[in-house]
């Protein structure tokens, strides 16, 4: 039996954060739980030959083994945990900003307001993506 592409390309699927890797991570999550983690397939056009091959190998493996591939399951759980941890950090930074004195912020009140707005948008997206679940 050949090694699972989810094991072979684990570093791309779990540890990388460039556009092609993020698309492949989203693809893995859509196979894992498509209703919860839908995929915007337009990212396919951004894959170079190497990443397209990884995509094809992932597809073929999932078609053959589905969730019976322990490496697939492990990678998806790791992606989910990594994204949840990132979402928690974003929420923590947002809370810290909201509890800070606007007059003491580097760049002043206006810059703080812009930064808060950016973190609020990212936090809302994390909730929508189900990476952050309010307790």
Helices and strands as residue ranges (DSSP letters): H 5-8, H 10-10, I 11-15, H 19-32, G 41-46, H 49-65, G 66-68, H 70-98, G 102-104, H 108-128
